[in-house]
Amino acid sequence: IQFGDILRTSLRLRSCAFLAVFHLLVFPSFPHVVVVVVVVVVVVLFQLLPSLPLVLVLVVVLVLVSVSSSSSPLRTFVVRDPGTSQPLRCDRCPPGTYLRSACTAKRRSECAPCSSGSFTELWNHINRCLRCRVCARNQVLRSACTASSDSVCACTEGFYFRAEHDMCVRHSTCPPGYRVLRPGSPVSDTVCQRCSNQTFSDVLSAQTSCFRHTSCSDTSMFQVLSGSRWHDSVCASCRDRKGQIPQHTLRVDPVHPLASPLTITT
């Protein structure tokens, strides 16, 4: 082993140690295990590629570490020491805990776990955990509350969440003369569309489509009443035409609540 190789190896190890110490001082909230992994990777690169320029490796690693640090969550906050009034940078508490007492010049922040029925989802420095959500009327529990996540509720079958009311509302029903274009979901209401020509719908429903009018000629009968968007065609036989036409009564309930029902007799 030549003296030059020993010198280069020593410089590389010192550079790695300097990189680790520099990063821990500048980015104290960044996970230390990641710093160790980065240093190990640099050492391996030096062993596999001994001719690799030292400065180039250090620059690349510093750039990667800086980008990683800037994208990591903020895990510290600043308070003033009660004794000296000097600003202190304290550690935040991880999800599932809250800040029992802030740090001082002599000790670090003290965190405590959330009790049953409460949670925190983020790194925080609040003095108590948040209360878990309770599912409201017409809602069911999809995911139970844990120390690090809130309860997840969803509307029951036949209801959807209406943001302006902050509650679950029953799906709308399509009136006669309309079909269901898109059924309601837990997050959206029913979408209705008028029945096209030669089709009808005579019920109030959140699921029914329009049906084609009955063709009287296909059944050797004649048409007594033409079909519309909200009722089917009415047919009669030739024997009925000679004087024995039965009386057909069709009741149509209005869409408007103040209107009177319409009765058609043929």
Secondary structure, 3 states (H helix, E strand, C coil): CCHHHHHHHHHHHHHHHHHHHHHHHHCCCCCHHHHHHHHHHHHHHHHHCCCCCHHHHHHHHHHHHHHHHHHCCCCEEEEECCCCCCEEEEECECCCEEEEECCCCCCCCEEEECCCCEECCCCECCCCCEECCCCCCCEEEEECCECCECCEEEECCCEEEECCCCEEEECCCECCCEEEEECCECCECCEEEECCCCEECCCCECCCCCEECCCHHHHCCEEEECCECCECCEEECHHHHHHHCCCCEEEECCCCCCCCCEEEEC
